Amino acid sequence: MDKIVPPKRNKWSAIGFLALLLLAAGAAFWYLQPTGIEVALGETRTGRVERGLFRDEVVVRASAEPRESVILDSIESGRVEEIMVRDGALVEKGQLLFRLSNTQRHIELLARQAEHAQQISNLQNLRVAEEASRTDHQRRRSDIDYALDQAQKQYSRQEQLAARGFLSAAAMQEAADRVQQQKRALREEIASAATDAEVRKHALQQMDTAIRGLEAGLKLISGTVEALAVRAPNAGRLTGFQLQVGQTVTTGEHIGRIDDPEQFKLSAQIDEYYLSRVAVGRPAGVHVGDQTYPAEIRIVYPQVKEGRFLVELAFTGQKPAALSPGQSLDTEIRLSEPAQALILPNGPYINETGGAWVFVISKDGRNAERREITTGRRNNNQVEVRSGLAAGEQVLISSYAPFLKATHLRLTQ
């Protein structure tokens, strides 16, 4: 009778199955391993987290500027005829700097002078006429007074004759009429003299006002002509002065400035990160050569432009012997007293991450993991770490720009 024979196992099938299993295990192992962007360690900078003295200060480049300057703008237009000084010269107050020529201004001055002289002549003629009129009224007043006196005397004599019956009533009436006539003539002369005097007084006042206006205009024109000879309004060093003989200057044109050669202020641009911590009165140290000079912040301009704001500083003690406008000086602005803290070296990464996270290098130096941290104060060299890191840990402190979105880095030698 036939028997069922079981099929023999193929040893090659078993080997294939085992190989497939090993391959799957290897793939799973590889998948579970950390992956990330490969970064050459030699192309990066690293820093160690340490506990030490945090210097709460910011170092900036400050520019020396004159504390007081007088701007020179041309008051008048004209052609440069003569130059007495050169750029960079020390000048005294009132010293002649240069001279302009302007024919139109001289013509205007001559016209105003002629008009002023004419009005003066008219005023003198008016005063002569006033005196002649006053003399004429006085003469007529004297004649009328005399005639009135004679009429009154005549009336008195006739009155005595009439009382004796030697003169008629009609003759007495005529004498009385003559007296009244002279009185009316006297009143009219007095009124006429007063009216004439009032009219002439008003005319003199108007003429005097007109002359004062002409004198003011003449003074103004004279001032513009005098302004063609430009003088230094203040003592100091002349800068930005580049005029040439024959050059035409327009009204309001900037031609230079005069700086105080001894008193200087410092202007510095500071990162906006420090805006809330920089205040008026903060002490600073200005390095000039091998010496440090004390200074303090005098003005803070809170307007932020391109991520920076402006401050002005002034020396508070000994000043440098010689400074030049525009000279750059290293300046340390102290924000608070030094204190112990957990410190991380500063670097480009701090601005790219906002101090919210860093890449921490593993102990074997092969990987770097992204880690959330909390930072505090900063200066040019140090960052205060408040949480997330421990002393002794290594951190990448170079730019994170190529791998800002990565969470894991593989470091190669």
C-alpha positions in Angstrom: 0.0 0.0 0.0 1.3 3.6 -0.8 2.4 5.9 2.1 2.3 9.7 2.3 5.8 11.0 2.4 6.3 14.4 4.2 8.1 17.1 2.1 11.7 17.8 3.0 12.6 21.3 4.2 14.9 23.2 1.9 17.9 24.4 3.9 18.3 27.3 1.5 14.9 28.7 2.3 15.8 28.7 6.0 19.0 30.6 5.3 17.1 33.2 3.2 14.6 33.7 5.9 17.3 34.2 8.4 19.0 36.8 6.3 15.8 38.7 5.7 15.3 38.8 9.5 18.8 40.1 10.1 18.3 42.8 7.4 15.1 43.9 9.0 16.7 44.1 12.4 19.6 46.1 11.0 17.2 48.5 9.3 15.2 48.9 12.5 18.4 49.5 14.5 19.6 52.1 12.0 16.2 53.8 12.0 16.2 54.0 15.8 19.6 55.6 15.8 19.8 59.5 16.2 20.1 61.2 12.8 20.8 64.8 11.9 22.8 67.2 9.8 26.5 66.4 9.5 28.7 69.3 10.7 32.5 69.4 10.6 33.6 70.2 14.1 36.6 72.0 12.8 34.5 74.6 11.1 32.6 75.6 14.2 33.4 77.3 17.5 32.6 75.8 20.9 32.4 77.2 24.4 32.2 75.8 27.9 29.6 76.7 30.4 31.4 78.0 33.5 30.6 79.7 36.8 32.5 82.9 37.1 32.3 86.7 37.5 29.8 88.3 35.0 30.8 91.8 34.0 27.6 93.6 33.3 28.8 96.0 30.7 28.6 96.7 27.0 31.6 97.7 24.9 30.9 100.1 22.0 32.9 102.3 19.6 32.1 105.9 20.4 32.8 108.8 18.0 34.2 112.0 19.4 32.2 115.1 18.4 32.6 118.8 19.4 30.2 119.5 22.3 29.5 122.9 20.8 29.5 123.9 17.2 28.3 127.0 15.3 27.0 126.3 11.8 28.1 128.7 9.1 25.4 129.3 6.5 25.6 132.1 3.9 23.3 135.0 4.8 23.7 136.6 1.4 24.4 135.4 -2.1 27.3 136.6 -4.2 30.7 135.8 -5.8 33.6 134.9 -3.5 36.2 137.7 -4.0 38.6 137.0 -1.2 39.4 134.2 1.3 41.3 135.0 4.5 41.4 131.6 6.2 41.6 127.9 5.3 39.8 124.8 6.6 41.1 123.6 10.0 42.3 127.0 11.1 41.7 128.4 14.6 39.7 131.6 14.3 38.7 134.3 16.8 35.3 135.8 17.2 34.7 138.6 14.7 37.7 137.5 12.5 37.1 138.1 8.8 36.7 134.7 7.0 35.9 135.7 3.4 34.4 138.5 1.3 31.6 138.3 -1.3 30.6 140.8 -4.0 27.0 141.5 -4.9 26.4 144.5 -7.2 22.6 144.4 -6.7 23.0 144.9 -3.0 25.1 147.9 -3.5 22.6 149.4 -5.9 19.8 148.8 -3.4 21.9 150.5 -0.7 22.5 153.6 -2.9 18.8 153.8 -3.8 17.7 153.6 -0.1 20.3 156.2 0.9 19.0 158.6 -1.8 15.4 158.0 -0.7 16.3 158.6 2.9 18.1 161.8 2.0 15.1 163.0 0.0 12.7 162.3 2.9 15.1 164.1 5.3 15.0 167.1 3.0 11.2 167.0 2.8 11.0 166.9 6.6 13.3 169.9 6.9 11.1 171.8 4.3 8.0 170.9 6.2 9.5 172.2 9.5 10.5 175.4 7.8 7.0 175.8 6.4 5.5 175.1 9.8 7.7 177.8 11.4 6.8 180.3 8.7 3.0 179.5 9.2 3.4 179.9 13.0 5.1 183.2 12.5 2.4 184.4 10.1 -0.4 183.4 12.5 1.5 185.2 15.3 1.8 188.4 13.2 -1.9 188.3 12.3 -2.8 187.6 15.9 -0.8 190.7 17.0 -2.5 192.8 14.4 -6.0 191.7 15.5 -5.1 192.2 19.1 -4.0 195.7 18.4 -7.1 196.5 16.3 -9.4 195.1 19.1 -7.6 197.2 21.7 -8.0 200.3 19.5 -11.7 199.5 18.9 -12.3 199.1 22.7 -10.6 202.4 23.5 -12.6 204.2 20.8 -15.8 202.7 22.2 -14.9 203.8 25.7 -14.3 207.4 24.6 -17.5 207.6 22.6 -19.4 206.2 25.5 -18.3 209.1 27.6 -19.3 211.6 24.9 -22.7 209.9 24.5 -23.3 210.2 28.2 -22.9 214.0 27.9 -25.2 214.1 24.9 -22.5 214.8 22.3 -22.8 211.6 20.4 -25.8 209.8 18.9 -27.0 206.3 19.6 -26.2 205.3 16.0 -22.5 206.2 16.4 -22.3 204.2 19.7 -23.8 201.2 17.9 -21.2 201.5 15.1 -18.4 201.6 17.8 -19.8 198.5 19.5 -20.1 196.7 16.2 -16.4 197.4 15.5 -15.4 195.9 18.9 -17.5 192.7 18.2 -16.0 192.4 14.7 -12.4 192.4 16.1 -13.4 189.9 18.7 -14.8 187.6 16.0 -11.6 188.1 13.9 -9.5 187.1 17.0 -11.5 183.9 17.6 -11.3 182.9 14.0 -7.5 183.5 13.9 -7.0 181.5 17.1 -9.1 178.6 15.6 -7.3 178.8 12.3 -3.9 178.8 13.9 -4.8 175.7 16.0 -6.2 173.8 13.0 -3.1 174.7 10.9 -0.8 173.6 13.8 -2.7 170.3 14.2 -2.5 169.5 10.5 1.2 170.3 10.3 1.8 168.3 13.5 0.1 165.3 11.9 2.1 165.7 8.7 5.3 165.9 10.7 4.4 162.7 12.6 3.7 160.9 9.3 6.9 162.2 7.8 8.9 161.1 10.9 7.3 157.6 10.8 8.2 157.3 7.1 11.8 158.4 7.9 12.1 155.8 10.7 10.9 153.1 8.3 13.4 154.3 5.7 16.2 154.2 8.3 15.2 150.7 9.3 15.2 149.6 5.7 18.5 151.4 5.2 20.0 149.7 8.2 18.7 146.3 6.9 20.3 146.9 3.5 23.5 148.2 5.1 23.5 145.0 7.1 23.2 142.8 4.0 26.1 144.7 2.4 28.1 144.3 5.6 27.2 140.6 5.6 29.1 140.2 2.3 32.2 140.4 4.5 31.6 137.2 6.5 33.1 137.1 10.0 33.4 134.3 12.6 30.4 134.4 15.0 32.4 132.5 17.6 36.0 131.4 18.4 37.0 127.9 17.5 38.3 125.6 14.8 36.9 126.1 11.3 35.9 122.8 9.7 34.1 121.8 6.4 35.2 125.1 4.8 35.9 124.5 1.1 35.3 127.8 -0.6 37.3 128.9 -3.7 37.8 132.4 -5.1 35.3 133.0 -7.9 32.8 130.5 -6.5 29.1 131.6 -6.4 27.5 131.3 -3.0 23.7 131.2 -2.6 21.6 132.4 0.3 21.3 129.7 3.0 24.1 127.6 1.6 26.1 125.6 4.1 29.7 126.7 4.0 31.2 125.2 7.2 31.1 125.2 10.9 33.2 126.4 13.9 33.9 123.7 16.5 34.9 124.2 20.1 38.5 122.7 20.0 38.6 121.8 23.7 35.1 120.5 24.7 34.1 117.1 23.2 31.1 114.7 23.6 30.9 111.1 22.5 28.2 109.5 20.4 27.7 105.7 20.3 25.3 103.3 18.7 24.1 100.4 21.0 22.2 97.3 20.2 18.5 97.6 21.0 18.8 94.7 23.4 20.2 97.1 26.0 17.7 99.9 25.5 15.8 99.1 28.7 19.0 99.0 30.7 20.9 102.0 29.5 19.9 105.2 31.3 21.2 108.7 31.9 24.0 108.7 34.5 25.4 105.3 33.8 29.2 105.3 34.2 31.5 104.5 31.4 35.2 104.2 30.7 36.8 105.6 27.6 40.1 104.1 26.4 42.5 106.4 24.7 45.9 104.8 24.2 46.9 103.1 27.5 44.7 105.3 29.7 41.0 105.1 30.6 39.1 108.3 31.2 35.8 108.4 33.2 32.6 109.4 31.5 28.9 109.0 31.8 25.8 108.9 29.7 24.1 112.3 29.3 21.4 111.7 26.7 19.6 108.5 25.5 17.8 108.7 22.2 15.2 105.9 22.4 14.4 105.8 18.6 15.7 102.5 17.2 17.1 102.4 13.7 18.4 99.3 12.1 18.4 97.5 15.5 20.4 100.2 17.3 19.8 103.3 19.3 22.0 106.4 20.0 23.5 107.7 23.2 25.7 110.7 24.0 28.4 110.6 26.7 30.5 113.3 28.4 33.7 113.1 30.3 33.3 113.5 34.0 36.9 113.9 35.1 40.2 114.2 33.4 39.9 114.5 29.6 42.2 113.3 26.9 44.8 115.8 26.0 43.9 115.9 22.3 40.9 114.6 20.4 39.9 115.0 16.8 36.3 115.2 15.5 35.2 111.8 14.2 37.9 109.9 16.2 36.7 106.5 17.3 37.2 105.3 20.9 36.6 102.0 22.7 34.1 102.7 25.4 32.8 100.4 28.2 29.4 101.3 29.6 28.8 99.7 33.0 25.2 98.6 33.5 25.6 97.2 37.1 28.3 95.8 39.4 30.1 92.5 38.5 28.5 89.4 40.2 28.9 85.6 40.2 26.8 83.8 37.6 26.7 80.8 35.2 28.4 82.1 32.1 28.4 81.1 28.4 30.7 82.7 25.8 28.8 85.1 23.6 28.7 84.5 19.8 26.6 84.8 16.7 24.2 82.1 17.9 22.7 84.3 20.6 21.1 86.7 18.1 19.9 83.9 15.8 18.1 82.1 18.6 17.2 85.0 20.8 19.0 83.2 23.7 16.1 80.7 23.8 18.0 77.5 22.8 21.5 76.2 22.0 23.1 73.1 20.6 24.8 71.1 23.5 27.6 68.8 22.5 27.5 65.2 23.8 30.2 64.0 26.1 31.8 61.9 23.4 31.9 64.9 21.1 30.1 63.1 18.2 26.6 64.7 18.4 24.9 68.0 19.4 21.4 68.2 20.6 19.1 71.2 20.6 18.2 72.3 24.1 15.9 75.0 25.4 17.6 77.4 27.9 16.9 80.7 29.7 19.4 83.5 29.4 19.7 86.8 31.2 22.1 89.6 30.9 24.7 89.9 28.1 27.9 91.7 27.3 30.2 91.6 24.3 31.9 88.4 25.6 29.5 86.8 28.1 25.9 85.5 28.3 24.3 84.9 31.7 22.7 81.4 31.8 19.7 81.2 34.2 18.5 77.6 33.4 18.9 74.7 31.0 22.7 74.3 31.2 25.2 73.0 33.8 28.7 74.1 34.4 31.2 72.1 32.3 28.9 71.4 29.3 30.1 72.3 25.8 28.0 74.4 23.5 28.3 75.4 19.9 28.8 79.2 19.9 29.3 79.9 16.2 26.5 80.8 13.7 23.5 78.5 13.6 22.3 79.9 10.3 22.9 76.7 8.3 20.9 74.5 10.7 18.4 76.7 12.4 15.6 74.1 11.9 17.6 71.1 13.0 17.2 69.4 16.3 20.2 67.1 16.1 23.7 67.5 14.6 26.3 64.8 13.8 29.7 66.2 14.4 32.7 65.0 12.3 36.3 65.6 12.8 
